[in-house]
Amino acid sequence: MITDKSSYSLQHQNKLHIAFIIPDMVLGGVEKSLLALLDAMQGKGFHITLLLFRRQGELLPYVPDWVDIREIETVGKLETIRRTISAALSRLGSKKLFLVAKSIYHKYGSKIIKKIVNIPETVYDVAIAYKDGAATWYTAQSSIASVKIAFIHTDFKTAGYNPLSQKKVYNNFAKIFCNSKESKDSFLRALPEFSDRTEVFYNIVNPSTIYNLAKSGTSYNDNFSGLRILTIGRLSHEKGIDKVIEVASRLKTKNYSIRWYVIGDGPDKNKLMKKAKKLHVENEVIFLGSVINPYRFLADCDIYVQPSNYEGYCISLAEARLFCKPIVTCDFCGAREQIVDGITGIITGMSVNELFAGVEKLVIDETLRLKFRYNLLHSSCVFGADINGFCDYLGSLKR
């Protein structure tokens, strides 16, 4: 049942009314996976509203027309303050200070949001917190719906969440979906009491859509004849882009003919560009900025590298698999659910030394690159979750 100051048309009265809550629609893996999920839910008998803390982001124009969009301004102001502080700390260049501030936010953020949660104008049948952190804290403490569902898209422990404070938060959810088995394991190691309501729901990746986008996208235009290495990710701590610069510096020292392209934007951009200049690889590491359609770049690269410090289920890694790219990835949460080490790619440790060893191995061994491409091409990869099972579960909530 839905209550609202506004009126709904007759065609919506018999549908389950679902609200997805997410801070905004910036260009990121979680936001891309949400768009894919919304596309998959079209025509399944749901009336969906997207609740944003800030009605902005590069992906906002790509939200389907049939989805209503509303803004929660009170929490949006807090989110703006958080991002401003995060960017300022990042510019200072103190990783330790940044991590301390992040830990404090993860411990006390839910208490702050609790103080500013208003009585919602609309009460939905189901509220889905699609991103951990503020979206989850708001949904848990708001009277927005009688049934609440949470999605976790990260490594709960490595992300620095405080189990004691988060236990109170997740106790408000009827179901908790983690986007990989390792993500689920990480969450349940911290909060085992929620094992009976926690399941895996992989991010949806639509191969046909991505292949079509690759046909219309832009690609490299620098006439470089060496090996093109690509990394896609937000320019922030969790994505480990600083390791790209150090590995590129070592490859240059060994006179390998490589050029490393980085697609993405974020608070660490200026710091990373300064580091590239300091290590004399400003011509070898090319920052391409945000690219809405990066798939031609992905299709045309020679090697794909994912240096992340932590993930839940990395969308960019899944997309690189789609294009059968020779892959090197750090051993973050969910990586081993996508790559078989030595068979479909190389999984390295988290350090710069280990990542360098893996990348160098692919740079010098063309036969190994061909082997990975062949194995990926002939592997039985499954991209995405059981959307029918998910919709059946939602449908059962109406009965």
N, C-alpha and C positions, 0 to 999 in steps of 0.2 A: 504494500500500500504506500502511496506517496501523498504527502501533503505539501502544499505550496501556495504562496500568495498569487502566483500566476496560474492560468488554466492550461490544461493539456487536452489535446484533441482526442476524439473518440478512438482513433486508431491506436492510441497509446494506453488506453485504460486497462486492457487485458494483458499487457506486457509486463514482464519483470523489470522494474526500474533499478538500474545499476549506476552507481557513481564510481568512476576511477579517480583517485586522488594522486596528484604528482605536482611537484613544485612549479615546473614550467616545461616548455617543449624545446629546450636547447638541443643542439646537435650532439647526441650521445647514444651509447648503446642501449641503455634502458628505454629511452624515448623512442628509438627506432623499433625496439621490440614491442613496445606498446602499440605503435601504428600497425605493425604486422598482426598483432592480436586483435585489434579492432577490425581490421579488414577481414580476418577469419571469422569474426562473430557476426558479420553482416548477414541479415536474413535469418538469424537463429531465433528470432522472437523476443529480443531484448530492446528496451529503450535505454540508451546509454547517455550519460552526461559526464563530461570531463571537467573536473574541478581543479583549477590551477591556483597556486598562490600568487603567481605573476603571469598575466596573460601576455606572454612573450616567448621568443625562442625561434630559431631558424626553421624548426619543423612544424611550427604552428599552422602555416598555410596547408600542410599536408594532412591535417586531421580531417577525416571523412565528413562530408557535408551533413550526413544523417546523424552525426554526434553533436549534441548540445555542448556548448562551452560556457563555463561560468568561472568567476574569479572569487577567491577568498582573500580579501585585501588585508585583513588583520595579520594573518600569518605571513602574507607576502612581504609586509614591511620587515618582519623579523628575518625572513630569508634574504632580503636585500642587505640588511646589516651584516648577517653572517658572511655572505659572499664578499662584501667589502672588506671585512676584517681579514678573511682568508687570503684575499688578493694582496692586502697590505703586508701581512706576515710573509707571504711568498716573495714579495719584492725585497724584503729585508734579507732574504737568503739564509735564514736560520731554520734548518729542517727540524732541529730539536724543539725550538719555540713553537713552530707550526704544529708539531705532533702533540705537544703539551696542550695547546689551545684546542686542538681537535678532540683530545681525550676529555677535556673539561666539558666541551659542547655535547659530546656523546653521553656523558654522565648526567648532565643537568638540563639538556635541551628539552626533554619531555616535560620537566617541571615548569620551564619557562612558557612553553606552548599551552600548558594546562591553564595558566593564568589569563591567557588572551583568547581562549576558545569561546566563541559566542554561541547562543542558541541558533542552530541553522534555520534558514528560511524554508528549506526543503528537507524532508525526511524521505530517504530512499528505502527500497526493499533490501538492497545490498550495497555496502560500501567496500571498495577494494583499494587498499593502500598499495600503490604499485611501485613505490620506492621506499627503501629503508631510510630511517632518519625522520626528518620533519613530517613527511607525508604520513608515515606510520604513527608517529606520536599524535598528530592531529586526529587521525581517524580513530585511534584507540580511545581518546578522551572526549570526543564529540558525540553528541546524540544524533548523529547524522543517519544512522541506520540501525535496525535491530540485529542484522547479521553483518559481520565484518570479516574481511579476508585480507591477509597481508602477503605481499611478495617480497622475497629477499634476493637481491641481485649481487651479493658480495660475499666475501669471506668474513663471517661475523667476528671472528677472533682477531684477525689481522687488521680489520677496519677499526678496531679499538672500542667496540661497544662494551659497556659495563653490564655484566649479567644481572646484577642485583636490581638495577634500575629498569632494565629491559624486561625482566620477568613480569613486572607490574603492567608494562605496556602490552606484551604479547598475550597476556591472560585475557585480554578483551577480544581476541580473534577466534572465530570458530574454525578457521582453516589457515594454514601457513604454507605457502608454496615457495620452495627454494629452486633456483634455476640450474642447479646441477647436484649430483650426488655428493660431491665434496663440499659444496655449499651447505647442503643439508647436514652433513656430518659435523661441519664446523659449528653450525647453529646448535645442534643437539648436544655436542660436547659441552657447550656453555649452559644450555637450558634443556636438559634431558626430560624434564617433566612435560614437555610439549610434544613428545614423540608420537602420541596417538593422533595428533591433528596436523602433523607436518608431512608434506609430500614433495616430490620432485616434479617441476613443470619447466621443461626446457624452453628457452627463448625460441620464438618462431622465426625461421629464416625462409623466405619465399624465393626459391631458385629462379623461377621463370621471370619474376619481377626484376630481380637483380641482373639477370642476363640481358633483359631488354634495356635496362638503364645503362648497361655497359656499352651498348651500341650507340647511344646518343651522348655519352659523356665526353669530356675533354681528357687529353692525355699529355704526356711529356712533350715539350716542344724545344728542348735544348740541344738536340742533335748529339747527345752523348752516346758514345759507342761502347762503353764498358758495361759492367753489371749494375743494374738498377735495383737497389734494395728499398723496400717500402715498409713504413710503419704507420698505422692509423691509430690515433688515440688522443684524448684530451691532454693538453699540456699542463699537467698537474702531477703531484707527487705519486699518486697511486699507479700511474701508467708507466713510470720508470723511464721517461724519455731522456733523462740525464745520462743513462747508460748508453744510449744510442751514440751520443757525442763522444764518449770515451772510447767506445769500441771503434767508431769511425776513425778516431785519431790513431789508434793502433794499426788499423788496416792501412792507413795512409803511410805510416812509418815503414810498413813492409812493402810499399809500392804496389799495392793491389789497385787495379783500375775499377773503382767503385764510386757510385754516387748514391747517397742515402736520402730519400725523400720522406718527410714527415707531414702527414695530413692531420690537422687538428688545431685547435686554439685553446687558450686557457690562461690562468693566472701566472703560470711560470714562463710564458713566452719570452719576455725580455731577458729574464735570467738565463734561459737556455741559449738564446742567441748570443749573449755575451760570453757564455762558456764556450760555444762553438768558435767564436773569434779568438778567445784566449788560447784555445788548443789548436788554432790555425786550421780549422776544418770548415770555415764558413762557406767555402766553395764546394765542399764534399757533402755537407749536411744542408739540405734545402728545405726550408719551412714553407709549405704551400698554404698554410692557413686552413680555415674551415672550407670544406668542399661538400656541398649537399649531395652530389652524385660522384663518389670517388671510384666508381667501379671500372671505368676505363683505365685509370691509373693502376688499379689492382690487377686487371687483366693483362696489362702490358709490362708489369714488373718482372724481374728475374728471380728475386728472393723476397719472401715476406718474413718480417721479424716482429714478434710481440714481446717487449721487454717488461711487461707490467709487474708491479710489486704485489698487487692483489687484484682479483677479479671474482666474479661468481660463475658466469659462463660467458666467455668473451665473444661478442658478436663479430668483431673484426676477424678473429681467428676462424670462425665458422665461414665467413665470407671468403677468406683466402683459400680455405679448403674447397669451396665451390668452384674456384677457378684453377684448382689442382696446382697450386703454387708450392715450390719447395719452401718449407717453413722451418724457422727456428723460433722456439718459444721458451720463456722462462717457466719454471715448474710451479705456477700459481694455481689456485683453486680452480678446478674444472679443466685444466689443460690436458690431463691424461684421459679425459672423457672424449676428447676431440682428436688427439694425436697419439699414435702408437710410436714410441721412441725407436728410431732406427728403421722404421717401416714406412711411415707416412710423414715423417718429419723428425726434427731433433728437439728434444726437451732438455734444457740445461738447468743448472742451479740458478740462484737469484743474483749472484755476484757478477760484476763486470768481467772478471777473469773467465768465469764459466760461460758467460754469454759470448765473449770474444772467441773462445775456443770453438763453440758451435757454429758461429757465423763464418769464421775462417775455414772451417771444414767444408762448408757448402760453397764458399767462394772458389776454393781451389779444386773442387771435385765435381766436374760436370756430370760424370756418370751417376753420382749420388743424387744430384738434382733431378736427372732424368728418371731415376728409380722412384723417387718420391712422387713425381708427377704421375708416373704410370700407376703406382699403387693407389694414389688418391682417385685417379680416373676409374679404376676398376674396383674400388671399395664400395661397400653397401652403406653409404652414409645416410643417416636419417637426420633431416633438418627440421626441427620443430617438435612441439609437444602434441599430446593427444587432445586436440581441440574439441573433438566430439565428446570425449569423456568430461572435459572441463565444462562444456555447455550443459551436459546432462546433469552434472552436479549443481550448477546454478539453477537449472530448471526445477530440480527437486526441492529447492528452497521455496518455491512458489506454492507447492502443493501442501 
